[in-house]
């Protein structure tokens, strides 16, 4: 494979953003970034004034901006990597967090994939994870600055021998030499997040067609994608990390299960699957226990599998709360013991919490317009005990369920 990585970035005079980035990679720029590692953004004005006495104003502004981005990126990449990497505002926002990228890379590596064409690579988050899994990567992005940042990140983490970065239109890339293709279409435009899959860049239909041409492929999409937009050729996986749903992935080719649905929970790696859409679960009265499925389970429409496993039922046909009369433990749910059930009534709830001496109240809601902070404010809580209240519907009626988490 011919390498196109350059050891030093170009900085055309007519592109201020690329010129500023190139300046950050000089010894002076690197020194500034190291000095700003533990910088407090609240002191930015004072820091800018001090640094401009010995450095060009443009370089100081670029370094301060990069320092802010690195601090934001710690949540996704961890401090060790984030403070060595480079970012753009969109890159931080759209990059895959390391835990999710590593999970996806591990699935590819487990199937023997040794080379991947990473289309729409952004700042290189997925390419880095793939390379760390021992996979060689062609990382492609059409934006020159973004491609330069991806190249710099490969070098910063010592992975440049496994990652080739190319600035090009992904629709013009020949992916046939690669074992697999990964596509991460841009889902943000000038007006913010894009919800129509055909408005992605490139559109979901093009990305799916490119995936189907490869021996194996993964297509990253928004977790809220309508299930009807998913073709029967794909295995659909929803991934949560620490309880928050991060993304959905469509898998194609050998080793995957077309038409199957999967929910994966990180960091444990627990995976719940179904070979096809599950039938609607039964609905019934609230029992002693209430179970809140992980968001990935809900997005994957696998709540019926939880209902079957615990021998329970839904509290309402439109609400993803599962109830049963027996205690059930699973990595896919958070469990609660219900002590009280009330029709929706603020005064009755306040009186009950006063009697129970509840000073700490966790508010969860599904199917209710009430804001948790407003409810807590109106309760005027006081006391040594804690409780959880669920604002929801039971058999269509607005209801309050009070209980506490299972140990």
C-alpha positions in Angstrom: 0.0 0.0 0.0 1.5 3.4 -1.0 1.8 5.7 2.0 0.6 9.3 1.7 1.2 10.4 5.3 3.4 13.4 5.5 5.8 13.9 8.4 5.1 17.7 8.5 1.7 19.2 7.7 1.3 21.7 4.9 -0.1 25.1 5.8 -1.4 27.0 2.8 -1.4 30.7 3.5 -5.0 31.1 2.3 -6.3 28.6 4.9 -6.0 30.2 8.4 -7.3 27.1 10.2 -4.7 24.8 8.7 -2.0 27.4 9.2 -2.9 27.7 12.9 -2.9 23.9 13.2 0.5 23.7 11.6 1.9 26.2 14.1 0.6 24.1 17.0 2.8 21.2 15.8 6.0 23.3 15.8 8.3 23.0 18.9 7.0 26.4 20.1 3.4 25.2 19.7 4.0 21.9 21.4 5.6 23.8 24.3 2.6 26.0 24.7 0.2 23.1 24.7 2.2 21.3 27.3 2.2 24.5 29.5 -1.6 24.7 29.1 -2.4 21.0 30.0 -3.8 21.9 33.4 -5.1 25.3 32.4 -8.3 26.6 34.0 -10.6 28.0 31.3 -11.9 30.5 33.8 -8.4 32.1 33.8 -8.1 32.2 30.0 -8.0 36.0 29.7 -5.1 36.3 32.2 -3.3 33.4 30.5 -3.7 34.9 27.1 -2.3 38.2 28.3 0.7 36.6 29.9 1.5 34.2 27.0 1.2 36.9 24.3 4.2 38.7 25.9 6.5 35.9 24.6 4.5 34.2 21.8 2.6 35.4 18.7 -1.0 36.2 19.4 -2.3 33.9 16.7 -0.4 31.0 18.2 -1.6 31.7 21.7 -5.2 31.8 20.5 -4.8 28.5 18.7 -3.1 26.9 21.7 -5.8 28.0 24.1 -8.5 26.7 21.8 -6.8 23.3 21.5 -6.3 23.2 25.2 -10.1 23.6 25.7 -10.7 20.8 23.1 -8.3 18.5 24.8 -10.0 19.0 28.1 -13.4 18.2 26.6 -11.9 15.1 24.8 -10.8 13.5 28.1 -14.3 12.2 28.6 -14.1 10.2 25.3 -10.4 9.4 25.0 -9.1 9.4 28.6 -6.4 11.9 29.8 -3.4 9.9 28.6 -4.5 10.0 24.9 -6.5 13.2 24.9 -3.5 15.4 26.0 -1.4 13.9 23.2 -4.0 14.2 20.5 -5.3 17.1 18.4 -9.0 18.0 17.9 -11.4 20.2 16.0 -14.7 21.3 17.5 -16.7 19.0 15.3 -14.1 16.3 15.8 -14.6 16.3 19.6 -18.4 16.3 19.2 -18.6 13.6 16.6 -15.7 11.2 17.5 -16.5 7.8 18.8 -15.4 7.3 22.4 -12.5 4.9 22.9 -14.5 2.2 24.7 -17.0 2.0 21.9 -14.4 2.1 19.1 -12.4 -0.6 20.8 -15.5 -2.8 21.0 -16.1 -2.4 17.3 -12.5 -3.0 16.5 -12.5 -6.2 18.6 -15.5 -7.6 16.6 -13.6 -7.0 13.4 -10.4 -8.5 14.7 -12.2 -11.5 16.1 -13.3 -12.4 12.6 -9.8 -12.2 11.3 -10.1 -8.8 9.6 -6.6 -7.4 9.0 -7.3 -4.3 6.9 -10.1 -1.8 7.0 -11.1 1.2 4.8 -12.4 3.8 7.3 -14.6 6.2 5.3 -15.4 9.6 6.9 -12.7 9.0 9.5 -13.0 12.4 11.2 -10.1 13.0 13.6 -9.3 9.3 13.6 -10.9 7.9 16.7 -12.0 4.6 15.1 -8.8 4.3 13.0 -6.8 4.5 16.2 -8.8 1.7 17.9 -8.6 -0.4 14.8 -4.8 0.0 14.6 -4.5 -0.8 18.3 -6.3 -4.1 17.5 -3.6 -4.9 15.0 -5.6 -3.8 11.9 -4.1 -1.7 9.1 -6.3 1.2 8.2 -6.9 3.5 5.2 -8.5 6.5 6.9 -10.3 8.9 4.5 -11.9 12.3 5.0 -12.6 15.0 2.4 -11.8 17.9 4.7 -8.1 18.8 4.5 -7.8 20.1 8.1 -9.6 17.0 9.5 -7.4 14.7 7.5 -4.3 16.5 8.8 -5.6 16.2 12.4 -6.2 12.5 11.9 -2.7 12.1 10.5 -1.3 14.0 13.5 -3.2 11.8 15.9 -1.8 8.6 14.3 1.7 10.0 14.7 1.1 11.2 18.3 0.0 7.8 19.4 2.7 5.9 17.5 0.3 4.2 15.1 1.4 5.9 11.8 2.8 2.6 10.5 -0.7 1.1 10.6 -2.8 4.1 9.5 -2.7 5.8 6.1 -4.7 9.0 6.0 -6.0 10.2 2.7 -7.8 13.5 2.0 -10.4 12.5 -0.6 -14.1 12.1 -1.4 -15.1 8.7 0.1 -17.4 8.0 -2.8 -14.3 7.8 -5.1 -12.3 5.3 -2.9 -11.7 1.8 -4.2 -12.3 -0.4 -1.1 -11.8 -3.7 -2.9 -8.2 -4.3 -1.5 -9.5 -4.2 2.1 -11.0 -7.0 4.3 -13.7 -4.7 5.6 -15.2 -1.3 5.3 -16.3 1.1 8.1 -18.5 4.1 7.3 -19.3 6.9 9.7 -21.4 9.4 7.8 -21.6 13.0 9.1 -24.8 13.4 11.0 -24.5 17.1 11.7 -25.0 20.1 9.4 -25.0 23.8 9.6 -28.2 23.7 11.6 -27.2 21.0 14.0 -28.0 17.3 14.3 -29.5 15.6 11.2 -32.3 13.1 11.8 -33.1 12.1 8.2 -30.7 9.2 7.3 -30.8 10.3 3.7 -29.6 13.7 4.7 -26.4 12.2 6.2 -23.2 13.0 4.3 -22.9 10.6 2.5 -26.5 9.4 2.6 -27.4 6.2 4.5 -28.4 4.5 1.2 -25.0 5.1 -0.3 -23.2 4.0 2.9 -25.3 0.8 3.0 -24.6 0.1 -0.7 -20.8 0.6 -0.1 -21.0 -1.8 2.9 -22.8 -4.5 0.9 -19.9 -4.5 -1.6 -17.4 -5.4 1.0 -16.7 -8.9 2.5 -17.5 -7.4 5.9 -18.6 -3.9 6.9 -19.8 -1.8 9.8 -22.0 1.3 9.4 -22.3 3.7 12.3 -25.6 5.4 12.6 -27.6 7.5 15.1 -29.2 5.3 17.9 -32.6 6.9 17.2 -32.6 5.6 13.6 -36.1 4.2 12.7 -36.0 0.4 12.5 -37.8 0.5 9.2 -34.7 2.3 7.7 -32.6 -0.8 8.5 -32.4 -3.2 5.6 -32.8 -7.0 6.1 -29.1 -7.6 5.2 -27.8 -5.9 8.3 -27.3 -7.1 11.9 -28.2 -4.0 14.0 -26.4 -3.4 17.3 -27.1 -0.7 19.8 -24.3 0.2 22.2 -24.5 1.9 25.6 -21.6 2.9 27.8 -22.1 3.4 31.5 -25.8 3.3 30.9 -25.9 6.0 28.2 -26.7 4.9 24.6 -23.9 6.1 22.4 -24.6 4.8 18.9 -26.0 2.1 16.7 -24.0 0.0 14.2 -25.2 -2.0 11.2 -23.0 -5.0 10.5 -22.8 -6.7 7.1 -21.1 -9.8 5.7 -19.6 -13.0 6.9 -19.8 -13.6 10.6 -22.8 -11.4 11.3 -26.5 -12.3 11.5 -28.7 -10.5 8.9 -32.0 -9.3 10.4 -30.8 -9.8 14.0 -31.0 -7.2 16.8 -28.3 -6.8 19.5 -27.9 -4.6 22.6 -24.4 -4.4 24.0 -23.6 -2.8 27.3 -20.1 -1.4 28.0 -17.9 -1.7 29.9 -19.1 -5.2 30.8 -19.6 -6.3 27.2 -22.8 -8.0 28.1 -24.8 -8.6 24.9 -28.5 -9.4 24.4 -29.6 -10.7 21.0 -32.7 -11.7 19.1 -32.6 -13.3 15.6 -35.6 -11.2 14.5 -38.0 -8.6 15.9 -39.7 -9.9 19.1 -43.5 -10.0 19.5 -45.2 -7.5 21.8 -44.9 -8.4 25.4 -47.9 -8.8 27.8 -49.2 -6.0 29.9 -50.4 -6.3 33.5 -50.7 -4.9 37.0 -47.7 -3.5 38.9 -46.0 -6.1 41.0 -43.6 -6.0 43.8 -40.6 -5.3 41.6 -40.0 -2.8 38.7 -37.2 -3.1 36.2 -35.8 -0.4 34.0 -34.1 -1.8 30.9 -30.8 -0.3 29.7 -31.3 2.2 26.9 -29.6 0.0 24.4 -32.1 -2.8 25.1 -35.0 -0.4 24.6 -33.5 1.1 21.4 -33.0 -2.5 20.0 -36.6 -3.3 20.8 -35.5 -6.2 23.0 -37.6 -5.3 26.1 -39.8 -8.3 25.3 -36.8 -10.5 25.9 -36.4 -9.0 29.4 -40.1 -9.6 30.1 -39.8 -13.3 29.1 -36.7 -13.8 31.2 -38.1 -12.4 34.4 -41.6 -13.8 33.9 -43.0 -10.4 34.1 -45.1 -7.9 32.0 -45.1 -4.2 31.0 -46.9 -1.7 33.2 -48.3 -0.1 30.0 -48.1 -1.1 26.4 -46.3 2.1 25.4 -43.9 2.3 28.4 -40.6 0.3 28.7 -41.0 -0.4 32.4 -41.1 -4.1 33.3 -42.8 -5.4 36.5 -42.9 -8.8 38.1 -43.8 -10.4 41.5 -40.4 -12.1 41.8 -37.0 -10.7 42.2 -34.8 -10.8 39.0 -31.2 -9.9 38.5 -29.7 -9.0 35.1 -27.0 -6.8 33.7 -29.6 -5.5 31.3 -31.9 -3.8 33.9 -31.9 -1.7 37.0 -34.2 -3.2 39.6 -36.4 -1.5 42.2 -38.7 -2.7 44.9 -42.0 -0.8 44.8 -43.5 0.2 48.1 -46.4 2.5 47.0 -48.5 3.2 44.0 -50.4 6.5 43.7 -52.5 8.1 41.0 -50.7 11.2 39.8 -51.2 13.8 42.6 -48.5 16.1 43.9 -50.1 16.7 47.3 -50.5 13.0 48.0 -46.9 12.4 47.0 -45.7 15.2 49.2 -47.6 13.9 52.2 -46.3 10.4 51.7 -42.7 11.6 51.4 -43.1 13.7 54.6 -44.4 10.6 56.5 -41.5 8.5 55.2 -39.0 11.3 56.1 -37.5 11.3 52.6 -34.8 13.9 52.2 -33.2 12.6 49.0 -35.6 11.8 46.1 -34.5 10.3 42.7 -37.1 11.1 40.0 -37.4 8.9 36.9 -40.0 9.3 34.2 -41.4 7.8 31.1 -44.6 9.0 29.6 -44.8 12.1 31.9 -44.3 15.8 31.1 -43.3 16.7 34.6 -39.7 17.9 35.0 -37.8 16.1 37.8 -36.2 19.3 39.2 -39.6 21.0 39.4 -41.1 18.0 41.3 -38.2 17.9 43.8 -38.6 21.7 44.4 -42.3 21.3 45.1 -41.8 18.4 47.5 -39.8 20.5 50.0 -37.8 17.4 51.0 -36.5 16.9 54.6 -35.4 13.8 56.4 -32.7 11.1 56.6 -34.2 8.6 54.1 -34.1 8.3 50.3 -36.6 7.1 47.8 -37.2 6.8 44.0 -40.3 7.9 42.3 -41.4 6.8 38.8 -43.6 9.2 37.0 -45.3 7.1 34.3 -48.5 5.6 33.0 -50.0 2.3 34.2 -52.7 0.9 31.9 -52.9 4.4 30.4 -53.4 6.3 33.6 -50.8 8.8 35.0 -49.3 7.1 38.0 -46.6 7.5 40.6 -44.7 4.5 41.8 -42.5 4.9 44.8 -39.7 2.5 45.8 -36.0 2.0 46.2 -33.2 0.3 44.3 -32.5 -3.4 44.8 -29.2 -4.0 46.5 
